[in-house]
Amino acid sequence: MGNEPMNLMMLNSKIYRNTQSYLDKVLKQYDLSSGSFRYLFVMEKNEGLCQSRISELIGHDKAMSARTISRLTEVGYVVKIEDQLDSRAYKLYLTDKARLILPQIREEINKLIELITGDLTAEEKEITLFSLVKILNKALELNT
């Protein structure tokens, strides 16, 4: 029991790495990675946002977001339209190609969630989710 803090950190890290690796494999068919699909979901709910705002919402630095958005543009999932109020900025929008694959990506993510939580009861899933939200909220306070 004395090693719980280290176990929490190691478990969290291993879960993250393994789920990202799984997602990288299944999303490859869409020219996406575990780090890029979230941009599509953020843009789906927030059409016309600028790149810096998307970076904030996802929690990536601006350089990482610039590379990811550039890649999403190259593969035809995102278009940049110059902001009429600020010619230095661009608003980002999903293409029809991106909208077409979003349901399939959601299905892949749901499969992953079912695979990793399949042995949990409904109550265990609820408690785990509740606990993780509490942990995340405390972790977010570290950087404020």
Phi and psi in radians as a Rosetta constraint file:
Dihedral C 1 N 2 CA 2 C 2 CIRCULARHARMONIC -1.252 0.35
Dihedral N 2 CA 2 C 2 N 3 CIRCULARHARMONIC -0.155 0.35
Dihedral C 2 N 3 CA 3 C 3 CIRCULARHARMONIC -1.862 0.35
Dihedral N 3 CA 3 C 3 N 4 CIRCULARHARMONIC 0.322 0.35
Dihedral C 3 N 4 CA 4 C 4 CIRCULARHARMONIC -1.019 0.35
Dihedral N 4 CA 4 C 4 N 5 CIRCULARHARMONIC -0.764 0.35
Dihedral C 4 N 5 CA 5 C 5 CIRCULARHARMONIC -1.030 0.35
Dihedral N 5 CA 5 C 5 N 6 CIRCULARHARMONIC -0.777 0.35
Dihedral C 5 N 6 CA 6 C 6 CIRCULARHARMONIC -1.183 0.35
Dihedral N 6 CA 6 C 6 N 7 CIRCULARHARMONIC -0.678 0.35
Dihedral C 6 N 7 CA 7 C 7 CIRCULARHARMONIC -1.082 0.35
Dihedral N 7 CA 7 C 7 N 8 CIRCULARHARMONIC -0.723 0.35
Dihedral C 7 N 8 CA 8 C 8 CIRCULARHARMONIC -1.048 0.35
Dihedral N 8 CA 8 C 8 N 9 CIRCULARHARMONIC -0.802 0.35
Dihedral C 8 N 9 CA 9 C 9 CIRCULARHARMONIC -1.131 0.35
Dihedral N 9 CA 9 C 9 N 10 CIRCULARHARMONIC -0.762 0.35
Dihedral C 9 N 10 CA 10 C 10 CIRCULARHARMONIC -1.194 0.35
Dihedral N 10 CA 10 C 10 N 11 CIRCULARHARMONIC -0.740 0.35
Dihedral C 10 N 11 CA 11 C 11 CIRCULARHARMONIC -1.094 0.35
Dihedral N 11 CA 11 C 11 N 12 CIRCULARHARMONIC -0.793 0.35
Dihedral C 11 N 12 CA 12 C 12 CIRCULARHARMONIC -1.033 0.35
Dihedral N 12 CA 12 C 12 N 13 CIRCULARHARMONIC -0.792 0.35
Dihedral C 12 N 13 CA 13 C 13 CIRCULARHARMONIC -1.116 0.35
Dihedral N 13 CA 13 C 13 N 14 CIRCULARHARMONIC -0.768 0.35
Dihedral C 13 N 14 CA 14 C 14 CIRCULARHARMONIC -1.169 0.35
Dihedral N 14 CA 14 C 14 N 15 CIRCULARHARMONIC -0.714 0.35
Dihedral C 14 N 15 CA 15 C 15 CIRCULARHARMONIC -1.071 0.35
Dihedral N 15 CA 15 C 15 N 16 CIRCULARHARMONIC -0.821 0.35
Dihedral C 15 N 16 CA 16 C 16 CIRCULARHARMONIC -1.043 0.35
Dihedral N 16 CA 16 C 16 N 17 CIRCULARHARMONIC -0.881 0.35
Dihedral C 16 N 17 CA 17 C 17 CIRCULARHARMONIC -1.077 0.35
Dihedral N 17 CA 17 C 17 N 18 CIRCULARHARMONIC -0.743 0.35
Dihedral C 17 N 18 CA 18 C 18 CIRCULARHARMONIC -1.216 0.35
Dihedral N 18 CA 18 C 18 N 19 CIRCULARHARMONIC -0.688 0.35
Dihedral C 18 N 19 CA 19 C 19 CIRCULARHARMONIC -1.229 0.35
Dihedral N 19 CA 19 C 19 N 20 CIRCULARHARMONIC -0.625 0.35
Dihedral C 19 N 20 CA 20 C 20 CIRCULARHARMONIC -1.161 0.35
Dihedral N 20 CA 20 C 20 N 21 CIRCULARHARMONIC -0.692 0.35
Dihedral C 20 N 21 CA 21 C 21 CIRCULARHARMONIC -1.097 0.35
Dihedral N 21 CA 21 C 21 N 22 CIRCULARHARMONIC -0.766 0.35
Dihedral C 21 N 22 CA 22 C 22 CIRCULARHARMONIC -1.060 0.35
Dihedral N 22 CA 22 C 22 N 23 CIRCULARHARMONIC -0.828 0.35
Dihedral C 22 N 23 CA 23 C 23 CIRCULARHARMONIC -1.108 0.35
Dihedral N 23 CA 23 C 23 N 24 CIRCULARHARMONIC -0.675 0.35
Dihedral C 23 N 24 CA 24 C 24 CIRCULARHARMONIC -0.996 0.35
Dihedral N 24 CA 24 C 24 N 25 CIRCULARHARMONIC -0.717 0.35
Dihedral C 24 N 25 CA 25 C 25 CIRCULARHARMONIC -1.170 0.35
Dihedral N 25 CA 25 C 25 N 26 CIRCULARHARMONIC -0.842 0.35
Dihedral C 25 N 26 CA 26 C 26 CIRCULARHARMONIC -1.343 0.35
Dihedral N 26 CA 26 C 26 N 27 CIRCULARHARMONIC -0.436 0.35
Dihedral C 26 N 27 CA 27 C 27 CIRCULARHARMONIC -1.537 0.35
Dihedral N 27 CA 27 C 27 N 28 CIRCULARHARMONIC -0.171 0.35
Dihedral C 27 N 28 CA 28 C 28 CIRCULARHARMONIC -0.997 0.35
Dihedral N 28 CA 28 C 28 N 29 CIRCULARHARMONIC -0.618 0.35
Dihedral C 28 N 29 CA 29 C 29 CIRCULARHARMONIC -1.092 0.35
Dihedral N 29 CA 29 C 29 N 30 CIRCULARHARMONIC -0.325 0.35
Dihedral C 29 N 30 CA 30 C 30 CIRCULARHARMONIC -1.807 0.35
Dihedral N 30 CA 30 C 30 N 31 CIRCULARHARMONIC 0.139 0.35
Dihedral C 30 N 31 CA 31 C 31 CIRCULARHARMONIC 1.061 0.35
Dihedral N 31 CA 31 C 31 N 32 CIRCULARHARMONIC 0.621 0.35
Dihedral C 31 N 32 CA 32 C 32 CIRCULARHARMONIC -2.130 0.35
Dihedral N 32 CA 32 C 32 N 33 CIRCULARHARMONIC 2.866 0.35
Dihedral C 32 N 33 CA 33 C 33 CIRCULARHARMONIC -2.220 0.35
Dihedral N 33 CA 33 C 33 N 34 CIRCULARHARMONIC 3.034 0.35
Dihedral C 33 N 34 CA 34 C 34 CIRCULARHARMONIC -1.094 0.35
Dihedral N 34 CA 34 C 34 N 35 CIRCULARHARMONIC -0.390 0.35
Dihedral C 34 N 35 CA 35 C 35 CIRCULARHARMONIC -1.585 0.35
Dihedral N 35 CA 35 C 35 N 36 CIRCULARHARMONIC -0.263 0.35
Dihedral C 35 N 36 CA 36 C 36 CIRCULARHARMONIC -1.767 0.35
Dihedral N 36 CA 36 C 36 N 37 CIRCULARHARMONIC -0.449 0.35
Dihedral C 36 N 37 CA 37 C 37 CIRCULARHARMONIC -1.117 0.35
Dihedral N 37 CA 37 C 37 N 38 CIRCULARHARMONIC -0.517 0.35
Dihedral C 37 N 38 CA 38 C 38 CIRCULARHARMONIC -1.084 0.35
Dihedral N 38 CA 38 C 38 N 39 CIRCULARHARMONIC -0.542 0.35
Dihedral C 38 N 39 CA 39 C 39 CIRCULARHARMONIC -1.081 0.35
Dihedral N 39 CA 39 C 39 N 40 CIRCULARHARMONIC -0.690 0.35
Dihedral C 39 N 40 CA 40 C 40 CIRCULARHARMONIC -1.131 0.35
Dihedral N 40 CA 40 C 40 N 41 CIRCULARHARMONIC -0.721 0.35
Dihedral C 40 N 41 CA 41 C 41 CIRCULARHARMONIC -1.162 0.35
Dihedral N 41 CA 41 C 41 N 42 CIRCULARHARMONIC -0.680 0.35
Dihedral C 41 N 42 CA 42 C 42 CIRCULARHARMONIC -1.141 0.35
Dihedral N 42 CA 42 C 42 N 43 CIRCULARHARMONIC -0.757 0.35
Dihedral C 42 N 43 CA 43 C 43 CIRCULARHARMONIC -1.190 0.35
Dihedral N 43 CA 43 C 43 N 44 CIRCULARHARMONIC -0.561 0.35
Dihedral C 43 N 44 CA 44 C 44 CIRCULARHARMONIC -1.054 0.35
Dihedral N 44 CA 44 C 44 N 45 CIRCULARHARMONIC -0.685 0.35
Dihedral C 44 N 45 CA 45 C 45 CIRCULARHARMONIC -1.535 0.35
Dihedral N 45 CA 45 C 45 N 46 CIRCULARHARMONIC -0.253 0.35
Dihedral C 45 N 46 CA 46 C 46 CIRCULARHARMONIC -2.410 0.35
Dihedral N 46 CA 46 C 46 N 47 CIRCULARHARMONIC 1.014 0.35
Dihedral C 46 N 47 CA 47 C 47 CIRCULARHARMONIC -0.983 0.35
Dihedral N 47 CA 47 C 47 N 48 CIRCULARHARMONIC 2.390 0.35
Dihedral C 47 N 48 CA 48 C 48 CIRCULARHARMONIC 1.528 0.35
Dihedral N 48 CA 48 C 48 N 49 CIRCULARHARMONIC 0.189 0.35
Dihedral C 48 N 49 CA 49 C 49 CIRCULARHARMONIC -1.304 0.35
Dihedral N 49 CA 49 C 49 N 50 CIRCULARHARMONIC 2.739 0.35
Dihedral C 49 N 50 CA 50 C 50 CIRCULARHARMONIC -1.498 0.35
Dihedral N 50 CA 50 C 50 N 51 CIRCULARHARMONIC 2.836 0.35
Dihedral C 50 N 51 CA 51 C 51 CIRCULARHARMONIC -1.036 0.35
Dihedral N 51 CA 51 C 51 N 52 CIRCULARHARMONIC -0.708 0.35
Dihedral C 51 N 52 CA 52 C 52 CIRCULARHARMONIC -1.159 0.35
Dihedral N 52 CA 52 C 52 N 53 CIRCULARHARMONIC -0.633 0.35
Dihedral C 52 N 53 CA 53 C 53 CIRCULARHARMONIC -1.189 0.35
Dihedral N 53 CA 53 C 53 N 54 CIRCULARHARMONIC -0.679 0.35
Dihedral C 53 N 54 CA 54 C 54 CIRCULARHARMONIC -1.095 0.35
Dihedral N 54 CA 54 C 54 N 55 CIRCULARHARMONIC -0.716 0.35
Dihedral C 54 N 55 CA 55 C 55 CIRCULARHARMONIC -0.987 0.35
Dihedral N 55 CA 55 C 55 N 56 CIRCULARHARMONIC -0.784 0.35
Dihedral C 55 N 56 CA 56 C 56 CIRCULARHARMONIC -1.093 0.35
Dihedral N 56 CA 56 C 56 N 57 CIRCULARHARMONIC -0.788 0.35
Dihedral C 56 N 57 CA 57 C 57 CIRCULARHARMONIC -1.131 0.35
Dihedral N 57 CA 57 C 57 N 58 CIRCULARHARMONIC -0.641 0.35
Dihedral C 57 N 58 CA 58 C 58 CIRCULARHARMONIC -1.454 0.35
Dihedral N 58 CA 58 C 58 N 59 CIRCULARHARMONIC -0.543 0.35
Dihedral C 58 N 59 CA 59 C 59 CIRCULARHARMONIC 1.623 0.35
Dihedral N 59 CA 59 C 59 N 60 CIRCULARHARMONIC 0.376 0.35
Dihedral C 59 N 60 CA 60 C 60 CIRCULARHARMONIC -1.795 0.35
Dihedral N 60 CA 60 C 60 N 61 CIRCULARHARMONIC 2.713 0.35
Dihedral C 60 N 61 CA 61 C 61 CIRCULARHARMONIC -1.263 0.35
Dihedral N 61 CA 61 C 61 N 62 CIRCULARHARMONIC 2.868 0.35
Dihedral C 61 N 62 CA 62 C 62 CIRCULARHARMONIC -1.112 0.35
Dihedral N 62 CA 62 C 62 N 63 CIRCULARHARMONIC -0.609 0.35
Dihedral C 62 N 63 CA 63 C 63 CIRCULARHARMONIC -1.157 0.35
Dihedral N 63 CA 63 C 63 N 64 CIRCULARHARMONIC -0.768 0.35
Dihedral C 63 N 64 CA 64 C 64 CIRCULARHARMONIC -1.091 0.35
Dihedral N 64 CA 64 C 64 N 65 CIRCULARHARMONIC -0.768 0.35
Dihedral C 64 N 65 CA 65 C 65 CIRCULARHARMONIC -1.113 0.35
Dihedral N 65 CA 65 C 65 N 66 CIRCULARHARMONIC -0.689 0.35
Dihedral C 65 N 66 CA 66 C 66 CIRCULARHARMONIC -1.070 0.35
Dihedral N 66 CA 66 C 66 N 67 CIRCULARHARMONIC -0.768 0.35
Dihedral C 66 N 67 CA 67 C 67 CIRCULARHARMONIC -1.133 0.35
Dihedral N 67 CA 67 C 67 N 68 CIRCULARHARMONIC -0.759 0.35
Dihedral C 67 N 68 CA 68 C 68 CIRCULARHARMONIC -1.159 0.35
Dihedral N 68 CA 68 C 68 N 69 CIRCULARHARMONIC -0.778 0.35
Dihedral C 68 N 69 CA 69 C 69 CIRCULARHARMONIC -1.162 0.35
Dihedral N 69 CA 69 C 69 N 70 CIRCULARHARMONIC -0.640 0.35
Dihedral C 69 N 70 CA 70 C 70 CIRCULARHARMONIC -1.058 0.35
Dihedral N 70 CA 70 C 70 N 71 CIRCULARHARMONIC -0.759 0.35
Dihedral C 70 N 71 CA 71 C 71 CIRCULARHARMONIC -1.132 0.35
Dihedral N 71 CA 71 C 71 N 72 CIRCULARHARMONIC -0.750 0.35
Dihedral C 71 N 72 CA 72 C 72 CIRCULARHARMONIC -1.118 0.35
Dihedral N 72 CA 72 C 72 N 73 CIRCULARHARMONIC -0.563 0.35
Dihedral C 72 N 73 CA 73 C 73 CIRCULARHARMONIC -1.220 0.35
Dihedral N 73 CA 73 C 73 N 74 CIRCULARHARMONIC -0.761 0.35
Dihedral C 73 N 74 CA 74 C 74 CIRCULARHARMONIC -1.022 0.35
Dihedral N 74 CA 74 C 74 N 75 CIRCULARHARMONIC -0.695 0.35
Dihedral C 74 N 75 CA 75 C 75 CIRCULARHARMONIC -1.536 0.35
Dihedral N 75 CA 75 C 75 N 76 CIRCULARHARMONIC 0.014 0.35
Dihedral C 75 N 76 CA 76 C 76 CIRCULARHARMONIC 1.561 0.35
Dihedral N 76 CA 76 C 76 N 77 CIRCULARHARMONIC 0.364 0.35
Dihedral C 76 N 77 CA 77 C 77 CIRCULARHARMONIC -1.694 0.35
Dihedral N 77 CA 77 C 77 N 78 CIRCULARHARMONIC -0.333 0.35
Dihedral C 77 N 78 CA 78 C 78 CIRCULARHARMONIC -2.379 0.35
Dihedral N 78 CA 78 C 78 N 79 CIRCULARHARMONIC 2.494 0.35
Dihedral C 78 N 79 CA 79 C 79 CIRCULARHARMONIC -2.110 0.35
Dihedral N 79 CA 79 C 79 N 80 CIRCULARHARMONIC 2.530 0.35
Dihedral C 79 N 80 CA 80 C 80 CIRCULARHARMONIC -1.845 0.35
Dihedral N 80 CA 80 C 80 N 81 CIRCULARHARMONIC 2.285 0.35
Dihedral C 80 N 81 CA 81 C 81 CIRCULARHARMONIC -2.161 0.35
Dihedral N 81 CA 81 C 81 N 82 CIRCULARHARMONIC 2.259 0.35
Dihedral C 81 N 82 CA 82 C 82 CIRCULARHARMONIC -1.026 0.35
Dihedral N 82 CA 82 C 82 N 83 CIRCULARHARMONIC 2.346 0.35
Dihedral C 82 N 83 CA 83 C 83 CIRCULARHARMONIC -1.249 0.35
Dihedral N 83 CA 83 C 83 N 84 CIRCULARHARMONIC 2.199 0.35
Dihedral C 83 N 84 CA 84 C 84 CIRCULARHARMONIC -1.138 0.35
Dihedral N 84 CA 84 C 84 N 85 CIRCULARHARMONIC -0.482 0.35
Dihedral C 84 N 85 CA 85 C 85 CIRCULARHARMONIC -1.548 0.35
Dihedral N 85 CA 85 C 85 N 86 CIRCULARHARMONIC -0.372 0.35
Dihedral C 85 N 86 CA 86 C 86 CIRCULARHARMONIC -2.511 0.35
Dihedral N 86 CA 86 C 86 N 87 CIRCULARHARMONIC 1.786 0.35
Dihedral C 86 N 87 CA 87 C 87 CIRCULARHARMONIC -1.179 0.35
Dihedral N 87 CA 87 C 87 N 88 CIRCULARHARMONIC -0.208 0.35
Dihedral C 87 N 88 CA 88 C 88 CIRCULARHARMONIC -1.461 0.35
Dihedral N 88 CA 88 C 88 N 89 CIRCULARHARMONIC -0.293 0.35
Dihedral C 88 N 89 CA 89 C 89 CIRCULARHARMONIC -1.850 0.35
Dihedral N 89 CA 89 C 89 N 90 CIRCULARHARMONIC 2.764 0.35
Dihedral C 89 N 90 CA 90 C 90 CIRCULARHARMONIC -2.239 0.35
Dihedral N 90 CA 90 C 90 N 91 CIRCULARHARMONIC 2.517 0.35
Dihedral C 90 N 91 CA 91 C 91 CIRCULARHARMONIC -1.694 0.35
Dihedral N 91 CA 91 C 91 N 92 CIRCULARHARMONIC 2.494 0.35
Dihedral C 91 N 92 CA 92 C 92 CIRCULARHARMONIC -1.927 0.35
Dihedral N 92 CA 92 C 92 N 93 CIRCULARHARMONIC 2.406 0.35
Dihedral C 92 N 93 CA 93 C 93 CIRCULARHARMONIC -2.365 0.35
Dihedral N 93 CA 93 C 93 N 94 CIRCULARHARMONIC 2.605 0.35
Dihedral C 93 N 94 CA 94 C 94 CIRCULARHARMONIC -1.352 0.35
Dihedral N 94 CA 94 C 94 N 95 CIRCULARHARMONIC 2.588 0.35
Dihedral C 94 N 95 CA 95 C 95 CIRCULARHARMONIC -1.591 0.35
Dihedral N 95 CA 95 C 95 N 96 CIRCULARHARMONIC 2.956 0.35
Dihedral C 95 N 96 CA 96 C 96 CIRCULARHARMONIC -1.069 0.35
Dihedral N 96 CA 96 C 96 N 97 CIRCULARHARMONIC -0.607 0.35
Dihedral C 96 N 97 CA 97 C 97 CIRCULARHARMONIC -1.029 0.35
Dihedral N 97 CA 97 C 97 N 98 CIRCULARHARMONIC -0.741 0.35
Dihedral C 97 N 98 CA 98 C 98 CIRCULARHARMONIC -1.178 0.35
Dihedral N 98 CA 98 C 98 N 99 CIRCULARHARMONIC -0.778 0.35
Dihedral C 98 N 99 CA 99 C 99 CIRCULARHARMONIC -1.061 0.35
Dihedral N 99 CA 99 C 99 N 100 CIRCULARHARMONIC -0.558 0.35
Dihedral C 99 N 100 CA 100 C 100 CIRCULARHARMONIC -1.180 0.35
Dihedral N 100 CA 100 C 100 N 101 CIRCULARHARMONIC -0.609 0.35
Dihedral C 100 N 101 CA 101 C 101 CIRCULARHARMONIC -1.608 0.35
Dihedral N 101 CA 101 C 101 N 102 CIRCULARHARMONIC -0.255 0.35
Dihedral C 101 N 102 CA 102 C 102 CIRCULARHARMONIC -0.973 0.35
Dihedral N 102 CA 102 C 102 N 103 CIRCULARHARMONIC -0.752 0.35
Dihedral C 102 N 103 CA 103 C 103 CIRCULARHARMONIC -1.084 0.35
Dihedral N 103 CA 103 C 103 N 104 CIRCULARHARMONIC -0.625 0.35
Dihedral C 103 N 104 CA 104 C 104 CIRCULARHARMONIC -1.199 0.35
Dihedral N 104 CA 104 C 104 N 105 CIRCULARHARMONIC -0.652 0.35
Dihedral C 104 N 105 CA 105 C 105 CIRCULARHARMONIC -1.169 0.35
Dihedral N 105 CA 105 C 105 N 106 CIRCULARHARMONIC -0.737 0.35
Dihedral C 105 N 106 CA 106 C 106 CIRCULARHARMONIC -1.022 0.35
Dihedral N 106 CA 106 C 106 N 107 CIRCULARHARMONIC -0.712 0.35
Dihedral C 106 N 107 CA 107 C 107 CIRCULARHARMONIC -1.093 0.35
Dihedral N 107 CA 107 C 107 N 108 CIRCULARHARMONIC -0.741 0.35
Dihedral C 107 N 108 CA 108 C 108 CIRCULARHARMONIC -1.107 0.35
Dihedral N 108 CA 108 C 108 N 109 CIRCULARHARMONIC -0.711 0.35
Dihedral C 108 N 109 CA 109 C 109 CIRCULARHARMONIC -1.172 0.35
Dihedral N 109 CA 109 C 109 N 110 CIRCULARHARMONIC -0.717 0.35
Dihedral C 109 N 110 CA 110 C 110 CIRCULARHARMONIC -1.086 0.35
Dihedral N 110 CA 110 C 110 N 111 CIRCULARHARMONIC -0.666 0.35
Dihedral C 110 N 111 CA 111 C 111 CIRCULARHARMONIC -1.068 0.35
Dihedral N 111 CA 111 C 111 N 112 CIRCULARHARMONIC -0.784 0.35
Dihedral C 111 N 112 CA 112 C 112 CIRCULARHARMONIC -1.047 0.35
Dihedral N 112 CA 112 C 112 N 113 CIRCULARHARMONIC -0.822 0.35
Dihedral C 112 N 113 CA 113 C 113 CIRCULARHARMONIC -1.058 0.35
Dihedral N 113 CA 113 C 113 N 114 CIRCULARHARMONIC -0.726 0.35
Dihedral C 113 N 114 CA 114 C 114 CIRCULARHARMONIC -1.147 0.35
Dihedral N 114 CA 114 C 114 N 115 CIRCULARHARMONIC -0.688 0.35
Dihedral C 114 N 115 CA 115 C 115 CIRCULARHARMONIC -1.082 0.35
Dihedral N 115 CA 115 C 115 N 116 CIRCULARHARMONIC -0.743 0.35
Dihedral C 115 N 116 CA 116 C 116 CIRCULARHARMONIC -1.504 0.35
Dihedral N 116 CA 116 C 116 N 117 CIRCULARHARMONIC -0.288 0.35
Dihedral C 116 N 117 CA 117 C 117 CIRCULARHARMONIC -2.008 0.35
Dihedral N 117 CA 117 C 117 N 118 CIRCULARHARMONIC 0.121 0.35
Dihedral C 117 N 118 CA 118 C 118 CIRCULARHARMONIC -1.024 0.35
Dihedral N 118 CA 118 C 118 N 119 CIRCULARHARMONIC -0.507 0.35
Dihedral C 118 N 119 CA 119 C 119 CIRCULARHARMONIC -1.518 0.35
Dihedral N 119 CA 119 C 119 N 120 CIRCULARHARMONIC -0.030 0.35
Dihedral C 119 N 120 CA 120 C 120 CIRCULARHARMONIC -1.616 0.35
Dihedral N 120 CA 120 C 120 N 121 CIRCULARHARMONIC 2.556 0.35
Dihedral C 120 N 121 CA 121 C 121 CIRCULARHARMONIC -1.330 0.35
Dihedral N 121 CA 121 C 121 N 122 CIRCULARHARMONIC 2.916 0.35
Dihedral C 121 N 122 CA 122 C 122 CIRCULARHARMONIC -1.026 0.35
Dihedral N 122 CA 122 C 122 N 123 CIRCULARHARMONIC -0.699 0.35
Dihedral C 122 N 123 CA 123 C 123 CIRCULARHARMONIC -1.141 0.35
Dihedral N 123 CA 123 C 123 N 124 CIRCULARHARMONIC -0.723 0.35
Dihedral C 123 N 124 CA 124 C 124 CIRCULARHARMONIC -1.128 0.35
Dihedral N 124 CA 124 C 124 N 125 CIRCULARHARMONIC -0.688 0.35
Dihedral C 124 N 125 CA 125 C 125 CIRCULARHARMONIC -1.083 0.35
Dihedral N 125 CA 125 C 125 N 126 CIRCULARHARMONIC -0.770 0.35
Dihedral C 125 N 126 CA 126 C 126 CIRCULARHARMONIC -1.116 0.35
Dihedral N 126 CA 126 C 126 N 127 CIRCULARHARMONIC -0.786 0.35
Dihedral C 126 N 127 CA 127 C 127 CIRCULARHARMONIC -1.128 0.35
Dihedral N 127 CA 127 C 127 N 128 CIRCULARHARMONIC -0.747 0.35
Dihedral C 127 N 128 CA 128 C 128 CIRCULARHARMONIC -1.077 0.35
Dihedral N 128 CA 128 C 128 N 129 CIRCULARHARMONIC -0.830 0.35
Dihedral C 128 N 129 CA 129 C 129 CIRCULARHARMONIC -1.085 0.35
Dihedral N 129 CA 129 C 129 N 130 CIRCULARHARMONIC -0.792 0.35
Dihedral C 129 N 130 CA 130 C 130 CIRCULARHARMONIC -1.031 0.35
Dihedral N 130 CA 130 C 130 N 131 CIRCULARHARMONIC -0.793 0.35
Dihedral C 130 N 131 CA 131 C 131 CIRCULARHARMONIC -1.140 0.35
Dihedral N 131 CA 131 C 131 N 132 CIRCULARHARMONIC -0.737 0.35
Dihedral C 131 N 132 CA 132 C 132 CIRCULARHARMONIC -1.129 0.35
Dihedral N 132 CA 132 C 132 N 133 CIRCULARHARMONIC -0.647 0.35
Dihedral C 132 N 133 CA 133 C 133 CIRCULARHARMONIC -1.113 0.35
Dihedral N 133 CA 133 C 133 N 134 CIRCULARHARMONIC -0.752 0.35
Dihedral C 133 N 134 CA 134 C 134 CIRCULARHARMONIC -1.083 0.35
Dihedral N 134 CA 134 C 134 N 135 CIRCULARHARMONIC -0.744 0.35
Dihedral C 134 N 135 CA 135 C 135 CIRCULARHARMONIC -1.125 0.35
Dihedral N 135 CA 135 C 135 N 136 CIRCULARHARMONIC -0.766 0.35
Dihedral C 135 N 136 CA 136 C 136 CIRCULARHARMONIC -1.044 0.35
Dihedral N 136 CA 136 C 136 N 137 CIRCULARHARMONIC -0.791 0.35
Dihedral C 136 N 137 CA 137 C 137 CIRCULARHARMONIC -1.030 0.35
Dihedral N 137 CA 137 C 137 N 138 CIRCULARHARMONIC -0.697 0.35
Dihedral C 137 N 138 CA 138 C 138 CIRCULARHARMONIC -1.198 0.35
Dihedral N 138 CA 138 C 138 N 139 CIRCULARHARMONIC -0.682 0.35
Dihedral C 138 N 139 CA 139 C 139 CIRCULARHARMONIC -1.132 0.35
Dihedral N 139 CA 139 C 139 N 140 CIRCULARHARMONIC -0.663 0.35
Dihedral C 139 N 140 CA 140 C 140 CIRCULARHARMONIC -1.123 0.35
Dihedral N 140 CA 140 C 140 N 141 CIRCULARHARMONIC -0.544 0.35
Dihedral C 140 N 141 CA 141 C 141 CIRCULARHARMONIC -1.149 0.35
Dihedral N 141 CA 141 C 141 N 142 CIRCULARHARMONIC -0.402 0.35
Dihedral C 141 N 142 CA 142 C 142 CIRCULARHARMONIC -1.086 0.35
Dihedral N 142 CA 142 C 142 N 143 CIRCULARHARMONIC -0.504 0.35
Dihedral C 142 N 143 CA 143 C 143 CIRCULARHARMONIC -1.873 0.35
Dihedral N 143 CA 143 C 143 N 144 CIRCULARHARMONIC 0.333 0.35
